[in-house]
Amino acid sequence: MRRKADSWYYARPSDDLVARRFPPYFDYGDLVTVSGTLRRPEPFGGFDYPAYLAAQGIAGIMSADSAEVAGESGGWRKWPYSLRGRLSESIEDTIPYPQSALGQALLLGLRGDLPPEMVQDFRGTGTSHLLAISGLHVGVLVVMFLAVSAWLFGRRGFYFLAVPLIAVWAYALVSGMPPSVVRAAGMGCVYLVAVGIGRPGSILPALALSAGLMTVISREIVQRVSFQFSFAAMAGIALTQPFIPRWSPESTAPGRSWWAPLALPMVRAPLMMLIISWSAMLATWPLLAFNFR
């Protein structure tokens, strides 16, 4: 970071240089004492920044003149952030920049290292929502692991639901438990329970119930784009569930080709992934067009 006149310029160091952090050092859960001047946020570029912050309960912003660690806290939530940091470093070490920055944003929700030109390219193509972890990511993850568990363990039994449930909440922990992912994971659990009890027709009412409960708990949540994306993506996946081709027992009956039991799952899995991905994208497209136009 380099200061010139009254402006700050950020530069990514080359791989030949060793990055150094100067004190004070902050970790998740630290209690920090800061001093500075509070000011009211102002809109910029046609974006209502004050309203965006007000929806999150933020009334003012401040650039801190000084900061010092006053204590430590965080509890059990410190280790997911530590794991997230190690995964981010692994991505950075194995993938060259700027592809590593894109991987960190898509997989972990870390967008701080994205080059401005890449962010602008995503905005220009109307795909900037992919850089924010939301219901689209969680929905695809739910169905992907649901398909894997169905293939390995069948559509009945404990593991059929346990595998996707563990995968979703593990991803939520690693991504830092942001509100958007927690909401999407909750909706994903409702979806899995409805599928597990054999009531696919109950999925949409259950999603509506979960969305209603979340709105009762936090009324301003309905104005958040992440909540709208989470609900729309899960609803789109639920609506297309009846149209996903199933591997019927007749395909392995005597007289059928010997390769059918092997080929059909291999064909159905990528086909289902494609259908699920497109259903979530189509369901969120109106919101995308309205919010990121």
C-alpha positions in Angstrom: 0.0 0.0 0.0 1.5 3.4 -1.0 0.3 6.9 -0.2 0.7 9.7 -2.7 -0.6 13.1 -1.9 -4.1 12.6 -0.5 -4.9 9.3 -2.3 -4.2 5.7 -1.4 -2.9 3.3 -4.0 -2.9 -0.5 -3.5 -0.5 -2.7 -5.2 -0.1 -6.5 -5.1 3.5 -7.4 -4.3 5.3 -9.7 -6.7 5.8 -13.4 -5.8 9.5 -12.7 -5.2 8.8 -10.5 -2.3 7.9 -11.6 1.2 4.7 -10.1 2.6 5.0 -8.6 6.0 2.3 -7.6 8.5 3.1 -4.8 10.9 1.5 -4.5 14.3 -1.2 -4.4 15.6 -2.3 -7.9 14.4 -6.0 -8.7 14.5 -7.8 -12.0 14.5 -11.5 -12.9 14.4 -13.0 -12.3 17.8 -10.5 -9.8 19.0 -11.8 -6.8 21.0 -10.3 -3.7 19.4 -10.2 -0.1 20.7 -10.3 2.4 17.9 -10.3 6.2 17.7 -11.4 8.4 14.9 -14.3 10.6 13.6 -17.7 9.2 12.8 -19.4 10.4 9.7 -22.6 9.7 7.8 -22.3 7.5 4.7 -23.1 9.2 1.4 -24.5 7.7 -1.8 -22.2 7.2 -4.8 -22.5 6.3 -8.4 -26.3 6.0 -8.2 -26.0 3.5 -5.3 -27.9 4.3 -2.1 -25.1 3.4 0.2 -26.8 4.9 3.3 -29.9 2.7 2.8 -27.7 -0.4 2.2 -26.0 0.2 5.5 -29.2 1.1 7.3 -30.7 -2.3 6.3 -27.8 -3.9 8.2 -28.2 -1.7 11.3 -25.3 0.6 10.5 -25.8 4.3 10.9 -22.3 5.7 10.5 -18.8 4.9 9.3 -15.4 5.8 10.5 -11.8 5.7 9.3 -9.8 4.8 12.4 -6.8 7.0 13.2 -5.4 4.3 15.6 -6.3 0.8 16.8 -5.1 -1.5 19.5 -6.1 -5.0 20.7 -8.0 -4.8 24.0 -8.8 -8.5 24.5 -9.6 -11.8 22.8 -12.9 -13.5 22.3 -14.6 -15.4 19.4 -15.0 -18.8 21.0 -15.5 -21.8 18.7 -16.0 -19.6 15.7 -12.4 -18.8 15.5 -11.3 -22.1 14.1 -13.5 -22.0 10.9 -12.0 -18.6 10.1 -8.5 -20.1 10.7 -9.4 -22.9 8.4 -10.7 -20.5 5.8 -7.4 -18.6 6.0 -5.4 -21.7 5.4 -7.6 -22.7 2.5 -7.2 -19.2 1.0 -3.4 -19.5 1.3 -3.4 -22.9 -0.3 -5.4 -21.5 -3.3 -2.9 -18.6 -3.5 0.1 -21.0 -3.4 -1.2 -23.4 -6.1 -3.0 -21.2 -8.6 -1.4 -18.2 -10.2 -2.8 -14.7 -9.8 -5.4 -13.4 -10.8 -7.0 -16.9 -11.1 -6.3 -17.5 -7.5 -8.2 -14.4 -6.5 -11.2 -15.6 -8.5 -11.0 -19.0 -6.8 -11.0 -17.4 -3.4 -14.0 -15.3 -4.3 -16.1 -18.2 -5.8 -15.2 -20.8 -3.2 -14.6 -18.9 0.0 -16.3 -15.5 -0.6 -13.0 -13.6 -0.2 -13.0 -10.8 -2.8 -10.4 -8.5 -1.4 -7.7 -9.6 -3.9 -9.9 -9.4 -7.1 -8.4 -7.0 -9.6 -10.7 -4.1 -10.4 -10.7 -4.9 -14.1 -11.9 -8.5 -13.4 -14.7 -7.1 -11.2 -15.7 -4.7 -13.9 -15.8 -7.6 -16.5 -18.2 -9.5 -14.3 -20.4 -6.5 -13.9 -20.3 -5.8 -17.7 -21.5 -9.4 -18.4 -24.2 -9.3 -15.7 -22.6 -12.1 -13.7 -21.3 -10.2 -10.7 -23.7 -12.2 -8.5 -21.4 -15.2 -8.9 -18.8 -13.5 -6.8 -21.1 -13.4 -3.8 -21.8 -16.6 -2.0 -25.6 -17.0 -1.9 -28.4 -19.5 -2.3 -27.2 -20.3 -5.9 -24.0 -21.7 -4.5 -25.6 -23.5 -1.6 -28.4 -24.9 -3.7 -26.1 -26.4 -6.3 -24.0 -27.9 -3.4 -27.1 -29.4 -1.8 -28.3 -31.2 -4.9 -24.8 -32.2 -5.9 -24.1 -34.0 -2.7 -27.7 -35.3 -2.7 -27.0 -37.0 -6.0 -23.7 -38.4 -4.7 -25.3 -39.9 -1.6 -28.2 -41.3 -3.6 -25.8 -43.0 -5.9 -23.7 -44.4 -3.1 -26.4 -45.2 -0.5 -29.7 -45.2 -2.3 -32.6 -42.9 -1.6 -33.4 -44.2 1.8 -31.5 -44.4 5.0 -29.5 -42.2 7.3 -26.6 -41.4 4.9 -28.8 -40.2 2.1 -29.6 -37.0 4.1 -26.5 -37.0 6.4 -24.0 -36.5 3.6 -25.5 -33.3 2.0 -26.4 -31.9 5.5 -22.8 -32.3 6.7 -21.5 -30.9 3.4 -23.7 -27.8 3.5 -22.9 -26.8 7.1 -19.2 -27.6 6.7 -19.2 -25.2 3.7 -21.1 -22.6 5.8 -18.5 -22.8 8.5 -15.6 -22.6 6.1 -17.1 -19.6 4.3 -17.3 -17.7 7.6 -21.0 -18.2 8.4 -22.2 -15.1 6.6 -25.9 -14.4 7.0 -26.6 -15.2 3.3 -25.0 -18.7 3.6 -26.7 -19.4 6.9 -30.1 -18.6 5.5 -29.4 -20.6 2.3 -28.2 -23.6 4.4 -31.4 -23.4 6.5 -33.5 -23.5 3.4 -31.4 -26.3 2.1 -32.1 -28.3 5.3 -35.8 -27.8 4.8 -35.5 -29.0 1.2 -33.6 -32.1 2.2 -36.1 -33.0 4.9 -38.9 -32.7 2.4 -37.1 -34.9 0.0 -36.2 -37.4 2.7 -39.7 -37.9 3.9 -40.9 -38.4 0.3 -43.0 -35.3 0.2 -41.7 -33.3 -2.8 -44.9 -31.4 -3.0 -44.2 -30.0 0.5 -40.9 -28.4 -0.5 -42.3 -25.1 -1.7 -44.7 -24.6 1.3 -41.8 -25.5 3.6 -39.5 -23.0 1.9 -42.2 -20.4 2.2 -42.6 -21.2 5.9 -38.9 -20.9 6.5 -38.8 -17.6 4.7 -41.7 -16.3 6.7 -40.1 -17.3 10.0 -36.9 -15.5 9.0 -38.9 -12.4 8.1 -40.6 -12.5 11.5 -37.3 -12.7 13.2 -35.8 -9.9 11.1 -38.2 -7.7 9.2 -35.6 -6.0 7.1 -34.2 -9.3 5.8 -36.7 -9.2 2.9 -34.9 -6.2 1.4 -31.6 -7.9 1.3 -30.6 -9.2 -2.1 -28.8 -12.3 -0.6 -32.1 -13.4 1.0 -34.0 -13.0 -2.2 -31.3 -14.9 -4.2 -31.3 -17.7 -1.6 -35.1 -18.2 -1.7 -35.3 -17.9 -5.5 -32.5 -20.4 -6.1 -33.9 -23.0 -3.7 -37.4 -22.5 -5.1 -36.1 -23.0 -8.7 -34.4 -26.2 -7.8 -37.5 -27.5 -6.0 -39.7 -26.7 -9.1 -37.4 -28.7 -11.4 -37.0 -31.7 -9.1 -39.9 -33.6 -10.6 -38.5 -33.2 -14.1 -35.1 -34.7 -13.4 -34.9 -38.1 -15.1 -34.6 -41.0 -12.7 -32.7 -44.2 -13.0 -35.5 -46.7 -13.0 -35.2 -50.3 -11.9 -36.3 -51.5 -15.3 -33.0 -50.3 -16.7 -31.2 -53.1 -14.9 -33.8 -55.9 -15.4 -32.8 -59.2 -17.0 -32.4 -58.9 -20.7 -31.1 -55.4 -20.6 -27.6 -54.6 -21.8 -24.8 -55.3 -19.3 -23.5 -51.8 -19.5 -26.8 -50.1 -18.6 -26.2 -50.2 -14.8 -22.8 -48.5 -15.3 -23.7 -46.1 -18.1 -27.0 -44.7 -16.8 -25.7 -43.2 -13.5 -22.7 -41.7 -15.4 -25.1 -40.0 -17.8 -27.7 -39.0 -15.3 -25.3 -37.3 -12.8 -23.9 -34.6 -15.2 -27.3 -34.2 -16.7 -28.8 -33.6 -13.3 -26.1 -31.1 -12.4 -26.8 -29.2 -15.6 -30.5 -29.1 -15.0 -30.1 -28.0 -11.4 -27.6 -25.3 -12.2 -29.8 -23.8 -15.0 -32.9 -24.0 -12.8 -31.2 -22.0 -10.1 -29.8 -19.5 -12.6 -33.1 -19.0 -14.3 -35.0 -18.6 -11.0 -32.6 -15.9 -9.9 -32.3 -14.2 -13.3 -35.2 -11.7 -12.7 -33.5 -10.6 -9.4 -30.2 -10.4 -11.2 -31.6 -8.2 -13.9 -33.3 -5.9 -11.4 -30.5 -5.5 -8.9 -27.4 -5.7 -11.1 -28.7 -3.9 -14.2 
